[in-house]
């Protein structure tokens, strides 16, 4: 991830900024997951109601730590949508988008196009999405983390940025 330094006028200080292409206005009401470690597959506990209409946005992940020490860890973060509040009806849940990060030699990544390359690191990951799939609007959103590997642990927060 390419970092930028911004000079804070009149202070003599510089501030480290994230990638130029991943700057968004943060809205606390669009938080999907507070910053915390995840060591096993789990559904998120926060649910976001984006309304009954079409919603386009970006799923923003701010990853502060991830384990790739054993060369088999991978983490798939899935943005799930549901037509039912509370996600209590399995048939009403759909995966709207996802991203897999971690070690490219891991089981989940080796089967896909990321089988070679360098390990992912802490940073910001941005994935565009819309809450419609095959004509169905999914009003309610949550995060699901699928953690695979020997010593898996990822610390991140997730939120939605409007397009």
N, C-alpha and C positions, 0 to 999 in steps of 0.2 A: 504494500500500500504506500503510495507516494504521499509524503507529508509536506506541508507548507508552513512557513514561518511568517507570521504577520507582525509587523512592527506596531506597537501601541504608542501612538504619537504622544510626545511630551513626557514619557515615562522612562525611556531608555531601555524598555523591556521588549522581548519578543514573546509571542504566544504560539505554541504548536497547534496547527490546525489539521483537520483530516483532509483527505483527498479533495481537491478542487471540485470534483464532479459529484461529491456526496454531501454537500452542504444543504441542510434542510432546517426549516423552523420547527422547533420542538414544541409540541402541544401535549401537556400532561394528561389531557382527557383522552388521548389516543395511545396511551401506554398499554402494551400487551403483556409485558413481563418485566418486572423490576430486576435490577442487577443482582444476580445470585448464581451460585454454582449448581450445575445439574450433573449428576453422576450416573443416572439411569434413565431409560425411556420414561417420559412423563408427559401428561397433558398439562397445559398451563392452567392457572387458577383464575386468571383475569379474563373477562369476556367483554367484548366491545360491540356495541350496537351502532352500526353505521347507517341505519335507516332502511326504508323499504325500497329505495331506488338504487340505480346503478352507482357504484362508488369505485373510482380508480385511485390508486395510491401506490406507495412504495413501502414495503416491509423493510425497516431499518434495524439491523442487528449491530449493536456495539459490543464486540467481543473483547474482554479484557484479559482473559486467560483461557488456554485450551491445552490439554495434555495430548501429546503425540509421541511420547517417550518410547513406547513399546512398538512403534511402527505399525500398529493395527487399529488405531482409534479413528473413528469418524463420527460426525454429528450431522444429522439431517434435521433441519428446522423447517417445520411445515406450518404454513398458515392455513388453518382449517376454517371453513365456513359452515354455518348451520341455518336452516330455516326455522329452527325451534330454539327459543331461549333456554339456556342451561345445558345444551348439548346432550340432552337425555335420550334422544332418539337416534340410534346409530345410522339408520337409513336416511336421516336428514343431514348428515355430515358429509362434506366434500373437501378434498384438498384443493386449495385455490392456487397455491404456489409453494415451492420449497427450494432450499439450497442445502447442499452437502458440503461440509468443510472438514478438514482434518488432514490425515496422512494419506498421500496418494496410493500407498501400498496397502491400505486397509481393504477389508473385504468389500465394503459398500462402494468404495470409489474404484477399485480395480475392475469391477464389472462394467464400468461406464467409460466415458471419454477421458476422465481425469486419471488414468492409470499411471501416468508418468508425470514428472515435474517435482516441484518443491512442496514441502509441507505448508499448509496454511498457517497463518500467525494471527495474533491479536490484531484487531482493527475494525473498521466499519465495512459491513457488507449490505448492499442495497439490492432488493429484488422487487421489480414492478409487479403489480397484480390488479385484478378487478374482481368484484364480488359476484360476478355472473359466470355461470358455467352451463353450457348447453341450454341456454334460455331460462335457467333458474337463478333467481337472485338470492344470495345467501346474506341475510341481514346481520347475523351474529358472527363474530370472529374470535379466534383464540389461537394460541401457539401450541404446537406439540413438538417435543424434542425426542429424537430417536438417537440414543447413544449406543455405540458399538465399540467393542475393544476390550483390552485387558485392564487398563487403569484409566478408563475414560472419565474425564471431568472437563466441563466447559463452563465458563462464567461469562454471562452476557445479559444484556437487556434488549428488549424488542419493543418497537413502537411503530406507528403508522405515520408516514408523512404524506400529506396530500400532494397530488400532482399539480 
